[in-house]
Amino acid sequence: MTSEIPPSFFVLLPSSLVTDAPDLRQKTLKIGSIGRALAIFRVGNVCIYYDDDSHLKNQASEVGVISTLLRYMETPQYLRKLLFPRTKELRYAGLLPPLRTPHHPLVDEKTSPGDYREAVVVDAGKRGSLLELGIRERGFTSEKLNVGERVTVRLGKSLGEGKRAIERVHRSEVGEYWGYEVLRAKTLAEALKVLKADYIIGTSRYGKNLYEAVQAIRSSNPRSVAVAFGGSYAGLFEICERQDVDAGKLFDVIINTIPNQGTATVRTEEALVATLALLNALIGG
């Protein structure tokens, strides 16, 4: 690629993602491995789309479980109690592995002026807003923010009285991987519109070999690449047929990242890791 900046990866996952897991505990474990994969390969956005699988008893409920657990994983530990009430979806949240991304600092990390942190607004009035920073001091800004809002901030100097000056910034200003955002969509086509990626890749065992498609992907020099995955019981072609869309028109290319697979099926979480690893090596560097 001619650009020195690697493309951002976006991922589309189906509502039937964890339908094959027998209970919430197993679903939590599976989603934990997916969240880790998203972070390892610097995925910026993940969109959970409805794939209308007949094995789903309650599609909306399943999407809720997936979205809640992925958002919980992405949230720094020191903000979770402020942002997530106790719900049944989080019953086994203790089993989720830590991400250890740059925005999940340890106690003694990212505490100096100029450092970036995630924060939550805990109070707001005429004089400004107080924010929980996960350090001994509370953040203060004269800007009036919404209580309960999560924001990215840059730390300033100490103001005394347990306060630290902060400046609200956009996460794109940070300059390093700052987690993923979880989105939802009613269909696969709608999910692609939501993500607005420069290049769209579908994954299927019936797709072309990735190495045949690499040159076309690289020559387009995309700033963002969306990768869509099928579900536990139906692949992308079947999902597209079910939702009355042409897979050939929906994607720029459909690839098979696990040729000559040794198992009858490849689970979505397995395909996710294999695909992102290859794309990261071939077009992400």
C-alpha positions as a printed Julia matrix, in Angstrom:
285×3 Matrix{Float64}:
   0.0     0.0    0.0
   1.24    3.5   -0.76
  -0.02    4.93   2.51
   2.09    4.57   5.65
  -1.04    4.53   7.8
  -2.59    1.04   8.08
  -6.33    0.8    7.41
  -8.84    0.64  10.23
 -10.6    -2.71  10.56
 -14.36   -2.9   11.07
 -16.09   -6.21  11.81
 -19.66   -7.4   11.23
 -20.88  -10.28  13.39
 -24.29  -12.02  13.23
 -26.95  -12.2   15.93
 -26.56  -16.01  15.93
 -22.93  -15.62  16.97
 -23.26  -17.55  20.24
 -26.46  -19.5   19.58
 -24.54  -22.77  19.67
 -23.43  -22.08  23.26
 -25.73  -23.97  25.69
 -25.95  -21.35  28.45
 -24.99  -17.81  29.46
 -21.73  -18.97  31.02
 -20.55  -20.5   27.75
 -21.79  -17.5   25.78
 -19.76  -15.22  28.06
 -16.61  -17.27  27.55
 -17.05  -17.24  23.78
 -17.7   -13.49  23.66
 -14.63  -13.0   25.85
 -12.43  -14.62  23.21
 -14.08  -12.51  20.51
 -13.49   -9.29  22.43
  -9.83  -10.2   22.82
  -9.5   -10.83  19.08
 -11.1    -7.48  18.27
  -8.63   -5.69  20.52
  -5.56   -7.65  19.4
  -6.16   -6.67  15.78
  -7.15   -3.06  16.57
 -10.74   -3.29  15.35
 -12.33    0.17  15.5
 -16.0    -0.72  15.12
 -17.9    -3.98  15.53
 -21.5    -4.13  14.31
 -23.86   -6.9   15.42
 -26.38   -7.47  12.65
 -29.61   -9.45  12.71
 -29.19  -12.57  10.56
 -32.75  -13.86  11.16
 -31.62  -17.38  12.0
 -34.45  -19.78  12.87
 -32.4   -21.23  15.74
 -32.76  -17.93  17.61
 -35.72  -17.85  20.0
 -35.31  -14.15  20.74
 -33.01  -12.36  18.31
 -33.16   -9.0   20.1
 -32.27  -10.63  23.42
 -29.29  -12.41  21.87
 -28.01   -9.2   20.31
 -28.41   -7.55  23.72
 -26.21  -10.17  25.4
 -23.49   -9.9   22.75
 -23.5    -6.1   22.71
 -23.56   -5.71  26.5
 -20.67   -8.1   27.1
 -18.52   -6.61  24.33
 -19.15   -3.06  25.6
 -18.41   -4.16  29.16
 -15.1    -5.67  28.07
 -14.12   -2.52  26.19
 -14.89   -0.24  29.15
 -11.97    0.46  31.53
 -12.41   -1.42  34.8
 -12.55    1.75  36.9
 -15.63    2.98  35.0
 -17.68   -0.21  34.82
 -19.67    0.23  38.02
 -20.67    3.73  36.91
 -21.79    2.65  33.44
 -23.23   -0.83  33.94
 -25.99   -1.67  36.41
 -26.25   -5.25  37.57
 -28.09   -7.22  34.91
 -28.53  -10.89  34.09
 -26.33  -10.49  30.99
 -23.37   -9.69  33.26
 -23.86  -12.62  35.63
 -20.6   -14.25  34.5
 -18.74  -11.07  33.58
 -15.95  -12.08  35.94
 -14.96  -14.72  33.39
 -14.2   -12.12  30.73
 -10.46  -11.71  30.1
  -8.89   -8.26  30.46
  -8.1    -6.44  27.22
  -4.98   -4.57  28.43
  -5.34   -2.04  25.64
  -3.77    1.44  26.04
  -7.04    2.85  27.39
  -7.11    0.21  30.16
  -4.17    1.51  32.24
  -2.85   -0.08  35.4
  -3.01    1.89  38.67
   0.28    3.73  38.11
  -0.09    4.28  34.35
  -1.26    7.36  32.42
  -1.47    9.71  35.41
   0.76   12.57  34.23
  -0.2    15.83  32.51
  -0.63   15.18  28.8
  -1.73   11.58  29.27
  -5.07   10.42  27.93
  -7.73    8.54  29.89
 -11.37    7.51  29.61
 -13.67    9.26  32.08
 -17.31    9.47  33.15
 -19.11   12.66  34.14
 -20.32   12.32  37.74
 -21.54   15.87  38.39
 -22.3    18.98  36.34
 -23.34   22.51  37.26
 -22.94   26.16  36.35
 -19.21   26.17  37.14
 -18.42   23.08  35.11
 -18.26   19.29  35.32
 -16.59   16.72  37.58
 -15.4    13.45  36.09
 -14.26   10.11  37.45
 -10.78    9.42  36.05
  -9.79    6.27  37.87
  -7.08    8.13  39.82
  -7.06    9.85  43.22
  -8.23   13.16  41.8
 -11.47   13.96  40.04
 -11.26   15.63  36.66
 -12.64   19.17  36.29
 -13.58   21.14  33.21
 -15.5    24.38  32.85
 -17.41   22.74  30.01
 -20.89   21.58  31.03
 -21.23   17.9   30.17
 -24.0    15.37  30.67
 -23.91   13.31  33.87
 -23.24    9.67  33.05
 -21.54   10.5   29.76
 -18.32    8.68  28.93
 -15.63   10.87  27.35
 -11.96   10.75  26.38
  -9.85   13.36  28.16
  -6.3    14.7   28.3
  -4.96   15.26  31.81
  -3.77   18.69  32.87
  -2.22   20.08  36.03
  -3.47   19.49  39.56
  -5.95   22.11  40.79
  -5.75   21.12  44.44
  -8.7    20.05  46.59
  -8.68   16.65  44.91
  -9.24   18.02  41.41
  -7.28   17.72  38.19
  -7.73   19.93  35.14
  -8.81   17.96  32.08
  -9.57   18.68  28.45
 -12.15   16.73  26.52
 -10.74   15.33  23.25
 -11.86   13.08  20.41
 -10.49    9.55  20.67
  -8.92    9.93  17.21
  -6.51   12.49  18.73
  -4.96    9.96  21.09
  -2.6     8.47  18.51
  -2.81    4.83  19.65
  -5.41    2.08  19.63
  -8.23    3.2   21.88
 -10.71    0.33  21.84
 -13.71   -0.57  19.7
 -17.22    0.81  19.46
 -20.18   -1.61  19.45
 -22.99   -0.91  16.98
 -26.19   -2.71  15.96
 -28.1    -3.1   12.7
 -31.32   -4.83  11.65
 -29.79   -6.4    8.52
 -26.4    -7.12   7.0
 -26.89   -4.44   4.33
 -27.85   -1.88   6.97
 -24.75   -2.78   8.99
 -22.52   -2.01   6.01
 -24.22    1.37   5.57
 -23.67    2.13   9.26
 -19.95    1.35   9.06
 -19.28    3.25   5.8
 -16.05    1.39   5.09
 -13.91    2.1    2.02
 -13.53   -1.59   1.19
 -15.96   -4.39   2.09
 -14.89   -8.01   2.46
 -17.16  -11.0    2.92
 -15.89  -14.32   4.3
 -17.04  -17.74   3.11
 -15.63  -21.19   2.46
 -16.87  -20.64  -1.09
 -14.93  -17.4   -1.53
 -11.69  -16.92  -3.47
  -8.3   -17.49  -1.92
  -7.2   -14.41   0.02
  -3.84  -14.24  -1.79
  -5.7   -13.82  -5.09
  -7.55  -10.81  -3.68
  -4.73   -9.1   -1.8
  -3.42   -7.05  -4.72
  -6.86   -5.6   -5.48
  -7.37   -4.72  -1.81
  -3.94   -3.12  -1.47
  -4.19   -1.17  -4.73
  -7.45    0.46  -3.58
  -5.49    1.92  -0.64
  -8.48    1.85   1.73
  -8.49    3.85   4.94
 -11.02    1.41   6.41
 -11.82   -2.22   5.67
 -15.03   -3.93   6.82
 -15.03   -7.71   7.22
 -18.34   -9.6    7.5
 -18.78  -13.06   9.01
 -21.59  -15.57   8.82
 -23.28  -17.33  11.71
 -23.26  -20.6   13.6
 -25.74  -22.27  11.25
 -25.61  -20.24   8.03
 -22.85  -18.64   5.99
 -22.92  -15.22   4.34
 -24.36  -16.48   1.06
 -27.31  -18.08   2.86
 -27.83  -15.01   5.04
 -27.81  -12.74   1.97
 -30.35  -14.98   0.25
 -32.51  -14.97   3.37
 -32.4   -11.17   3.48
 -32.98  -10.85  -0.29
 -29.68   -9.16  -1.18
 -27.07  -10.09  -3.79
 -23.84  -11.07  -2.07
 -21.88  -10.28  -5.23
 -23.09   -6.68  -5.17
 -22.89   -6.25  -1.4
 -19.16   -6.98  -1.1
 -16.1    -5.83  -3.01
 -14.7    -9.34  -2.63
 -15.62  -12.59  -0.84
 -12.64  -14.55   0.45
 -11.86  -17.9    2.03
  -9.2   -17.4    4.69
  -9.13  -21.07   5.75
  -8.69  -23.07   2.53
  -8.62  -26.87   2.79
 -10.11  -26.74   6.28
  -9.75  -29.96   8.21
 -13.1   -29.71  10.01
 -16.63  -29.87   8.64
 -17.34  -26.38   9.96
 -15.34  -23.39  11.21
 -16.84  -21.46  14.1
 -17.29  -17.73  13.71
 -14.82  -16.92  16.48
 -12.24  -19.18  14.79
 -12.81  -17.56  11.41
 -12.53  -14.13  13.05
  -9.04  -14.8   14.41
  -7.79  -16.5   11.22
  -9.12  -13.74   8.97
  -7.96  -10.76  11.02
  -4.51  -12.32  11.46
  -4.08  -12.72   7.7
  -5.48   -9.3    6.84
  -3.3    -7.69   9.5
  -0.2    -9.32   8.02
  -1.04   -8.75   4.36
  -2.69   -5.32   4.28
  -2.46   -3.93   7.8
   1.26   -3.32   7.93
